[in-house]
């Protein structure tokens, strides 16, 4: 080729490049994308179904919305009627035995008393008169009663469990006198305000511990249980009140005994114990030790103490799947395995001791998708397993107070929900609502596509959703955005039920991308082996699975795999920076929001649960700041400077490392925001759109577009 032809070719390339750089998206393009956010899609959905609000006699009311407005219906199970009503509009639903009163108070089951914290001690309040009676006297700062502090979660609410007869409470005195402090400071005119609280870290010699007590609120009398101090741990979560009450506690009906489970610091050992609430004597019943980390369920604690039959229902993954076992409470021996098979019990919802029948949610038996949950019943003996909700889809269930009926709503990510009313034998009493999305579809909306591909190991099936523009150009290949939340206590997809909007995934697709959301290995709700695939190396972050999934999907979708972006929040922020540093030739643009980049800088339980104790795991090798020098693409780091969940120092360590490595990057901070960005969330969303449009799509975004959230009717 001569010099003239070379010059012509060079000019042509330059013109093409300049044309692309001068291209832009308009405010109208952003307005169109914004129509796919929930505050715009929800108003076009008819025959929605709220949660049932149960009343006496197993009646319930619920609300639904149509184009004509909101309606309320009263359902009568005996008459088998559904009646339009205005009587319950605006009322709340039922309550449970750990009801919250004002100022973090916990109301007794009979509704006559409440417990509250005052100056690190507990008081009982007579609700009718308002009279306070002091229950404890030795509570002091950092060694108070029923105090709530999981490091990342701390409130003024009292953490305790009432006995069924409303006479006693099970609680603890939390010792955090020798644990380390975390500090944040506000941004304001004048001197900043210091926020300081106890926040132990992985590897710390001292962590928060609890001294278990039972308090007779009528005498009053404090009984210390005769058991060593327990680490601030729970069988399901890193917070001992994650279910809204004091976790891992089960009372005998008459209040004479309380069963509880003690969890070791590394979550590998569980001890089942039964205490005499009058004397404090504790009987060791049995224990279970696992190699990685123990869980008592998927989203709910599934063990129960059954003193009337002297038995224990126990949840274990000992055969690689989460199942229920029946124990003898006297001998501590297994009587029989109740559920069995290559599927997972997720939530035990009802125990009928009279008929010796269990009712529970489980994943893995719906052939369409292993994450679809169904509602089952089975005998204590492991016989007569029945799927009470056989329809394909993800089911949610609300059981009536008597336990004779349930409301079931089921759907799929691309199939709207159906809600119906059934007896506990599964027989249909009536259909309640069938969601109608015809008005939504008429606006141009479309659902994401459920997909399944192979994981990085080439063998394991993994599942996800793909979002494509509503108007596809057959001649184009589209840049890819990977939305990621690696868990390991959750996953990227979240609920597998129908949702008209899943964050801004479809919005980004409308701007000219294909958005991929994959549930990688090491996420929960499947087998134990599946969940543990990255135990001890959280930095894997499902990224090998994400990469191989995108490559496989590119054979079916018009993806430009030379232009792959990634973003996520919290654990997803951690994963995003890891992707940009460890796979810089695949991921070209990343937005890392509020990431726990260095797990030695995040609360003690998280890392010690999924990584193991510091002395047994290589935390140093997983820290993002150590790989910042590998950055090649465009990276935006984001953090709230008052983040009391993932302290901002996690991101600042990465910032410092990038500066030391002479790397260019972008930084967005929210001076007075916590882990979420609150009122600044629309701003962050707009910045996210701009960043991908400019750096991945290669065009200019509209300048300072203003999001326009509307008020739903």
N, C-alpha and C positions, 0 to 999 in steps of 0.2 A: 504494500500500500504506500503511495507516494505522500509527500508532506501535505499536499493540498487536500487529499482525501482524509488524512488524519485530522487536519484542522476542521474540516466540515463535520466529521464525527464528533470531535471534541465540543464544537459549538452546539451540536444537536443534543448532546448529553447535558450540557450546561443549561440550555433552554428548558429541557425537560425537568431538570432538577429545580431550577428557579420557579417553574410553573407550579411544581408540587409544593415548594416552600411558601409560595404566595397564596396557595389555596387556603380556604378557611371554612370553618363552620359558623353558622349564624346563630343569633339568639333564637330564631325560629326553630333551628335544629335542636337546640337545647330545650326549648319549650315542648317540642314533640317528645323528646326523651323523658322529660319530667312527667308527662302524662302516664307513664308506666310505674310511677311511685304509688305506694299504697293509698295516700290521701287523695289520689285521683282515680284509681281503679275501683276502690271499695264502693263508691257511690253508684256504680253500674251493675252491682251484683244483687240479685233478687233471691228471696227465700233463704236468707242466711239463718243460722241457728245459734243462739247464745247458749251458754251452759244452763242446764236445768236448775231451778231454784226449788228445792224440795220443801214440802209442807207436811203437816200431819196427815196420816192416812195414805202416805205415798203419792199424794197429789203433787203436782209441780207446775210452775209457770215458766215460760221462756219468752224471749222476744225474737222477732224476725223483721227483716227490712225488705221492702219492695219499692218499686218506683213511686208508689203512693204514700210512702212514709213507713214509720215503725209501728208494729202491731205487737200486742201481748196476748198470749194464749194460756189458758188454764187447762191442764190435762187431768182427768179423773180416771184412775186405772180400773175402778170397779164398774163405773158406767161406760167406760171405754169411749169417752168423749173428749173433744178438743174444742174449747169454747173461747171466743174472742172476749177479752176483758180489759178494763182499764184500772182494776183494783190494785194491781201490784206494780204498776209502772213506777220506776225509780227506786223501788225497794231493794235491799240487799238479800243475799241468800242465807243459807243455814250456817251454823257454827260448829266448831269441834272442841274437844276438851282441852285444847291449848289456845283458846281464844285470847287475843290481845285486847287489853283495855287501853286506857289513856296512858301516856308517858311510859310506854313499854311494859305496862302491867300485864300479868297473865291471869285470866279469869278461871275460876274453878269450874268443874263440870256442872255443878248445880247452879252456877251463875250468881251465887251469894257472896263470894269472896274473890279477892284478887291479891296477887303478890307483886311487890315493886321493890326496887333497889333505892336506898337512900343512904348516902355516905358510906358506901361499900357494904352495907348490911341489908338484910331483908326485912320487910314489913308486910303484914297481912292487913288488908283493908276490908272492913265490912261495907259492902257496896251500898246497902240501904242507908246506913247512918254516916258513912264516910270515916268512921273511927279507924285509926291506925294502931296496930299492936306490933311492937318490935319482936322479931323472931331470933335474930343473931346480934351479938354485941362485939365480936372480936374481928370483924372485917376491917381491913385498913387498905390504904392505897396500894395497888398492885398485888393485893392479897384479899380481894373482895369476894363476896358470895354471888354466884349465878352471873358473873360478869361475862360479857360477850366480846371475845377478842381472838380471832383466828389469824391475826396479822393483817391480812387483806380485808377482813370483815370485822368491824367493831361498831357496836351500837350501845345504847343505854337500856336495851331490852333485857329483861331477866330470862335466863336460860334454865328451865326447870320442867319437870313433868309431874302433874297432879296425879294422885291416886284416884281411881274411879269413884271412891266414896267421898271425895272432896275433903278428906281429913289430913292428908299428908302430902308432902312434895319430895321428890328426889331431885337433888341438885348437887352443887359442888362449891368448894372454895378454891378459886383459881390463883395459883402462885406464879407470878411473873416478876417477882422482885429482882431476880438476877438476870432477866433476859434483856437483850439489847433494845435500844430505842431506834425508831425511824424518825427522820425530821423532814418537814416540808415547810416552805415559807411562802406567804401570799405575795402578790404583786399589787402595790397600792401606793398612793401618795403618802409619804411619811414612812415611818419604820414598818418593816414587814411584820406580819403576825406569824409566830412560830406554831406549827402544829407538830406535836410529838406524841408518840404512842409506842407501845411495846410491839416489836416486829422481829422475832427471831429469824435467823437465816440458816440455810443448810450448813451443817458442820459446826454450828455453835455448841459449846459445851452445855449451856443452860437454855432450855426451851420452856414454854409454859406447861405446867402440870396441874392436875386437878385432884383435890382431896374430896372423895365422894361422901355425901351426907344424906340422911333422910331427916326431914323436919316435920314434927307433929305440930300443925298450926293451931290446934285447939288448946294444947297444954300451956305454953309452947315448949318444945323440947327438941334439941339437936342431937342426932345419933350419928356418930362417925362410923362409916363402914370399915370393918377390920380387913383392909386390903391396902397394898402399897399404892403410892401415888401413881396415877396414870398419866402418860403423855397426852397432850391436847390433840387427840386423834379420834377418828370415828371409822366404822366399818365401810361407810359409803363415800365419805367426803373428807376434806381436810378441815371442815368446820363441824363441831359437835352439835350445831343447831341448824344444819343445812335444810332439814325438813320443816323448819319453823318452830321446833320444840327441842327439848333435850333428847338427842338421838341415842339409839341403842339402849333404851329403857323399856321394860314391859312389866306392869304391875299385876299382881294377883288382885282379883276383884275386891276382896275384903281389906286390902292394904297391908296385910301381914308380911308379904314377901314382895321383893322387887328383883327382877332378873335384869342383868346388864352384861355387856360385852366390853372387855378391855382390849384396846388395839395397841400394838407395839409401835415404837417410834418409826420404824421402817415399813409398817403395814404388812409385815410378813407373818405375824403371829396374832391370833385371836383367842381370847380366853372367855368362855361362857361361865358366868357366875350367878349364884342366887343368894340374895342377902335377906336375913331376918330384919325387918324394918324396926322391930322393937329393941333388939339387942345389938344390932350391927354385925352379928356373926355372918361370915360369908363362906359359902360352900363352892368349891371348885368343881364344875360339872364335867367339862371337856375343853379341849383346845384344838385349834387347827393351825398348822404352819404351812406356808407356801413358799416357793422359790422366788417369786417376783413380788406381787402385791395382791392382797386379798380385797375382794369386793363382796358386799352382801346383797347385791342386786344391780340392776341397770336403771338408775333413776329413782329407786325406792329401796328402803331397807326391808328385806324379806324374811327375817327371822321372827319367830313368835314363841312366847312361853305359854304353854297350855296346862296350868296347874290342876285343873279339874280332872284331867286324864294323866297327869304327871308325865307330860311329853313336851318335846321341843320341836318346832319346825325350823329347819336350818337350811341356809342357802350356801352352795359350794360349787366351785368349778373344777372339782377334783378329777372329773372324767373328761375334762377339756370343754365342757359346756355348762352353763349356769343352770343348776337344777336344785330341786327341793328334796330334803331328806328328813326322815322322821327319827328322832332320838328319844331314848328313855331318859327322863330327867333325873332319875335316881342313880342309874349306873353310868350315864354318860355314853352309852353305847348306841350305835345305829341300829334301829329296828328294821328299817327298809328304805330304799331309795324310792321316792314318790314319782318324780318325773324323770324321763330318760329319753335320749335320742340326740340327733345332730341339730338341735335347736336350743333356744335360750329363753328361760323364764326371766322376764324383765321386772314385773311388778305383781306381788301378791296382794290382791284387793279385798278378798273376803275369806274368812275361815268359818265354816259352819261345823261347829264341834258336835252338834246333835246328830247330823247326818254323816259326819266325818267326810266332808267335801270341801275342796279348795277351789277358789275362783281366782284366776290370774291372767295377766297379759303375757304373751310370749312372741318372740320373733323367730323366723327361720322356716316356718312350715308353709308359707304362702309361696307358691312356685314362681310367681312373677318377680318378687323382690324379697330378699332375706330380711330387709329392714321393716317390712310391713308387719305391724303388730296385730294379733288377733286375741280374742277373749275366750278362755277355756275354763272347763271344770274337770276335776279329777278326784277320785277317792283317795283317802289317806293311804290306802294300800297300793296305790299306783295303778289301779284299774279304772276302766270306763272313762278314758280321756275323750272329751267332747269339745269340738270347736263350736262355740255358741254364736260366732259371727263368721260364717263361712264365705261371705262375699269377698272377692278380690279387693285388696286395698289396705290402707293403714287405718286401723280402728282406734277410736277413743271411747271410753266407757265411763258412765256415772251411775253408781248403784244407789237404789232408793234406801231410805233409812231402815226399813224393815228387812232389806235384803231380798225382797221378793221380786223386784223388777230392776231393769236397767235401761238407760238411754244409750244408744250407740250411734256414733257418727263415723262414717267411713268415706275415704276418698283416695285419690292418687295424685301425684304432682301435676298431672295433666288431665285429671278427671274430677269434676266438682263433687262436693260432698252430698251424701244422703244421710238424713237423721231419722231414726225410728225408735219406737218404744217396744220393749220385749219383756217377757217373763223370764225368770232365771233358768227356765228350761230351754231358752232360746227362741221360743215361739213368738211370732210377730203379733203384737197387739194393735199397733197402728203405725203408719208412716207419718212422721211429723213435718219434715221439710225436705224438699229436693232442690238443691241450689240451682238457680237459673243464671247462666252467664251470657245469655244471648245478647243483651244490651252491651255487655263488655266486649264481646267478640265483634260486634258491629262497629266499635270504635277503631278496630284494627289490631286489637290485642291478640296475642297468641301465647300458648303455654310453652314452657321449656320442654325439651325432649329427654326422657329418661334413657340412659345408656348404660351398657355394661362392657367392660374390657378386661384384659388381663393385667394383673399387678406386675411390678418389676421382676418378680420371680418367675414370670412366664406361665404360672399355673393357677394362681388364686384369682377368682373373679372379684372385681371391684365395681362399684356402682356410682353413678353420678347424674348430673343434669347438664344439658348443653342449651345455651341461649343464643339464638341467631337473630339477625335483623328481620323485621317483619317484611321488608322489601329487599330481597336478595338480588344482586347483580350477578347473573350467570357467568359473566366474563371476568369476575374479580376473585382474588383470594383475600381473605380477611385476616388482619392481625388478631392474635389470641390474647385474651386476658384470663388468667387462672386465679380465681378467688379461692383462698385457702384458710382453713382453720384445722390444724393438725391434731387437735385434742391434747393429750390422749383420753381426756374424759368426755369428749364430744367430737363432733366432726363438722365438715364444711357445709353439708347439705342442711343440717338441722332437722326439722320435721319433714317426714316423707308424706304428709298430708297435703291436700290442695292449698295453694296460696296464690292469689292473683298477682302479688308482688313479693319478690324475695330480695329485699334490699334494693340495690340499684343495678342488679345484674342485667335485666332487660334494658334498662336505660343505656348502659354502656354498649349493649348490642346495637341499639338504635343509632348510636353515634358512629358505628362502622366497625364493630368488633364481633368476634365470636367468643362468648364467655363460657368457660368450663368450670364446673364445680364438682370435684371428685371426692368421694369418701375413700381415703387410702387405707392401707393396712396399718395396724396399731390403733385404729379407732374402735370404740366399744360396740356392743350390741350383737356381736357374733361370737366365735369361739374364743377360748382363753389363749390359744396359740396365736390366733389372728391379732388379738389385742396386745399381746406381749412381743410382737415382732421387733419393736425398737426399744424394748425395756433396757434401761442402762445407757441408752444413747438417744436422748430426746432430740438431738440436733438432726437426726434423720428426717424428722418433720414430714413424713410421707412424700418427700420430694422425688425419690426415684419412681414412685408410683405415679406422681403427677406428670413427670416427663414422659414416661412410657405410655400413659393414657393419651396425652396430647398427640404423640406420634401415631398411635393407632387410630385416633379419631380423625386425624388429618387425611386418612384414606377414604373417609366417608363424608367429610365436610370440607368446604373450600378454605382451608386454613393456610396461612402463610407462617410456617414454623420458623422462619428466619426473624419473625417479629412476635416474640412472646413476652407478655408482661405478667406481673403477678402482684397481688396485694392481699393484705389481711390485717386484722386487728388483734392485739394481745398476743396469744399464741400464734396467730396468723401473722402478726408483725415480726415475731421471732423467726418464723418460717420464711417470710419474704426476704429478710436480710440474709438469712442463710442461703437462700436460692441465688441471690445476686452475688454472694461471695464465693460459694462453692460450685456453682454451675453458671459461671459468667458468660459462657459461650452459648448457652441456651436461653437464659432469661435476660432480656435486654433492658427492661424498665420495671422498676419495683416501687411500691409505696408501702412502707412499713409503719404501721400505726401502733403506738403504745406497746411495743414488743418487750418480752422478758428475755432479752438478748444474753443475759448472764445469770444463770439460775442460782448462782451463789449470792445474787443480789435480789432474789425473789423469795417470798416467805418460805419458811423451813419445810413445811409439809409437802408442798407441791413437788419439789425436786426429790425429796427423800422418799416420796411415794413412788414416783415413776422412774427415777434414776437409781435409787438406793442411797444409802448413807455416803457421805463425801469420801470416807476412807475406802469405800468399795466401788466407786465409780469415778470416771475421769471427767469431772466437770470442766476442767481447764480446756480439754480438747473440744468441748461443745460450745464454748463461748464465742459469740459472733465477732467481738472486737478483735479476736486473734486472726481473723481471716479478712478483715476489712481491706487489707492491701491488695486483694485480688479483684476488687471492683473494676469492671470495665464499662458497664452501662450507666443508665440514669437512675439514681436512687433518691427518693424523698423519704426522710425520716420525720415522724410526727409523734408528739407526746404532750399530754397535759401535765403541767408543772405541779399540780396538786393531786397527782395520781396516788391514792393511798392503797391501791391494789398492786399495780406494777410501778414501783417508784421510778421517777424519770431518770435516775442515775443509770438505769439500764441502757437507755438510748444515748445518754451523754458519754458513756464509755465508748460506744461505737463512733460517736461524733469525734471524740478525741483521737481514736485510732485512725479514722479517715484523714483527719488533719495531719497527723504524724506521717501518714503515707502519701501526703500531697495529692489526695483524691478530691475531685469536685463532687459535690452532692447538694441536695436541697434540704432545708430544715423548716418545718412548721411547728411552732409551739403555741400552746394555749395556756397563758400565764396562770389563770385561776381555775382551770378545769381539772376534773378528776379523770378516772379511767375512760369514761365516755365523755363526749365533748358538749353534751347538753345543748344549749342554745346555739352553739357554734357548729353543730353537726351538719346543717345545710351548707355552711361555708366549707367544711372539710369535704363534703361530697362534691361541691363545685370544683374545688382544687384538685380532687382526684380525677374528675372528668377532664379538666384542662390538661393535667399532666400526661395522661394517656393519649389524649387527642394530639397534643403537641409533639410528644416524644416517641410514641409508638405508631400513631396513624400518620404523623408527619405533616399535619396541617395546623393552622392557627385557630384557637378557640375564640368565641366571642369574649370581649373584654369585660371582666368582672360581672358575669351573668348573675342575676339575683334570683334565687329559688323563690317560688311562690306557693308555699303550702296553703291549702284552703281548709275551711272548717266543714266537716261532714254534716250532712243533714241528720 
